[in-house]
Amino acid sequence: MLKQRLIAIERKDSVNYFPFTDLTSTKLRPALVLYESERDVTVVFISSRKEKATSKDVLIDQNHPEFKKTGLKMDSYLKIERIATLSKRLIAGELGQVGPKLKKEINAKVEKTLKI
């Protein structure tokens, strides 16, 4: 279901940083690639803000045996309700990979949350 790489999204060429959902600001942020086509990627955003975590998010804990592979620096949350399709031109670089154990956990949570 999902690709195994984490990316950072930022401004490229004349495209702006990816905006917040209320369009008030933009920010460089990590994301997990769910699907990749020739020109676009479908991603789920990642946040380190514990106070904004919900039951629908997936915690990527620093103590997880595959955490180091992700390239993340701290406990982070996959924001399953924050999925977007973006131009590949917005990708600033690759942060890391999702190991098989973590991938299985993420897939299960995505299927449950999105009821697919």
Secondary structure by P-SEA (a helix, b strand, c coil): ccccbbbbbbbcccccccccccccccccbbbbbccccccbbbbbbbbccccccccccccccccccccccccccccccccccbbbbbbccccccccbbbcaaaaaaaaaaaaaaacc
